[in-house]
Amino acid sequence: MAMNITWTIGKIKCDGCVQAIAEALLIVDGIHDVVVDLTEKTVTFKADDQASADLAKKALVRASFPPDVR
């Protein structure tokens, strides 16, 4: 069952950031329905499982957009 995930990403500043975040997530297996909100500084997506969500977090860190997740 897919998990709905929303993370805050404080470093979102422009449409280029939105595109970079979406691209970083869409190449991760098991991640889909990515929506990046510039105004709210959030990214929402579906992950097929926890392993996919963990890979998504790593992908965002590599892309220099670490989520504000503890």
Backbone torsions as a table, in degrees:
resi	resn	phi	psi	omega
1	MET	NA	131.8	-178.1
2	ALA	-70.5	144.4	177.9
3	MET	-102.2	134.2	173.3
4	ASN	-88.3	126.2	-176.3
5	ILE	-127.9	136.4	172.7
6	THR	-129.5	126.5	177.6
7	TRP	-123.7	145.5	171.5
8	THR	-87.3	135.9	176.5
9	ILE	-129.8	98.1	-174.0
10	GLY	-64.1	-19.2	-176.3
11	LYS	-84.0	2.1	178.6
12	ILE	-70.9	117.7	-176.9
13	LYS	-122.5	-22.6	-172.5
14	CYS	-155.7	176.3	179.1
15	ASP	-63.6	-29.4	176.5
16	GLY	-64.3	-38.4	176.2
17	CYS	-63.6	-43.9	179.2
18	VAL	-57.3	-47.0	-179.2
19	GLN	-65.4	-43.1	-179.5
20	ALA	-62.9	-40.0	179.3
21	ILE	-66.5	-46.4	179.3
22	ALA	-60.2	-45.0	-179.5
23	GLU	-63.6	-40.6	179.9
24	ALA	-62.6	-38.0	-178.0
25	LEU	-79.6	-37.0	-174.2
26	LEU	-69.6	-15.2	177.0
27	ILE	-88.5	-5.1	179.4
28	VAL	-84.5	126.2	176.7
29	ASP	-60.4	134.5	176.9
30	GLY	88.7	4.2	178.3
31	ILE	-111.3	131.2	179.3
32	HIS	-153.2	173.0	-179.7
33	ASP	56.5	47.8	-178.0
34	VAL	-79.7	129.0	175.9
35	VAL	-132.1	119.8	178.4
36	VAL	-106.6	127.0	-177.8
37	ASP	-110.0	107.6	-178.7
38	LEU	-63.3	-42.1	-177.4
39	THR	-65.7	-45.9	-178.1
40	GLU	-85.3	-11.7	-176.8
41	LYS	58.1	47.3	179.4
42	THR	-130.4	159.6	169.5
43	VAL	-128.4	133.3	178.5
44	THR	-122.5	137.4	-179.8
45	PHE	-158.5	171.1	174.9
46	LYS	-109.7	135.3	176.4
47	ALA	-117.6	135.0	-179.0
48	ASP	-64.9	-29.6	-179.3
49	ASP	-162.6	177.1	-177.8
50	GLN	-64.3	-35.5	179.2
51	ALA	-61.3	-40.4	177.6
52	SER	-65.2	-40.9	178.1
53	ALA	-62.7	-40.5	178.1
54	ASP	-63.9	-41.0	177.6
55	LEU	-65.7	-35.3	177.8
56	ALA	-63.1	-43.6	179.0
57	LYS	-61.1	-44.8	179.0
58	LYS	-62.1	-39.4	179.5
59	ALA	-63.6	-39.4	178.9
60	LEU	-69.1	-37.7	177.0
61	VAL	-63.3	-44.8	178.1
62	ARG	-61.4	-33.1	-179.1
63	ALA	-84.5	6.0	179.2
64	SER	70.0	28.0	175.6
65	PHE	-129.4	64.4	-178.3
66	PRO	-64.9	134.7	178.1
67	PRO	-73.2	151.2	177.8
68	ASP	-82.5	68.6	-177.7
69	VAL	-119.4	135.3	179.7
70	ARG	-101.2	NA	NA
